[in-house]
Structures are given as structure tokens and as C-alpha cells.
Amino acid sequence: MRGNKIEHWLNGKLVVQVEKGTPPYYDLVSQSKYKNITGWGEVTRGHILIQDEGPKTLFRNIKIRPLD
């Protein structure tokens, strides 16, 4: 995410490109598993969120760097 522009890449292929706060963005959220979480995706500043997709997730050697 850079500003309000969101890109999601999977295995080197762009799978989602949308601007946060636009009707297409809210349409995608309404179709997601997060649709019933009030205010999901509305925070503009704060901590980094790392989500998991199962009962147990392990992370190792995470590197976070600023976008150029």
C-alpha cells in the first residue's frame, strides 16, 4: 500500500489493484471474510498487522523496509 493505492501481488502476479475508500474497495471488503468487522481497514496510522490464515502460524526472519 502506498498512500491510498493498494496492490496485492501473489507469486509475482498482480491479483488486486484498488484505491482505498472508493466504491470498488468497499465492494471487495463486503465480499471478504472481514465484512462483519466494523471499521476494518479504516485505520490510517498505527502498528503493522500480520494476519494468519489458520489455527497456528509461525513467522521467522521478517524484514520490513520503507517503500521508495
Secondary structure, DSSP 8 states (H G I E B T S, - for coil): -BTTEEEEEETTEEEEEEETTSHHHHHHHHTSTTTTSTTTT---SS------SSS-----S-------
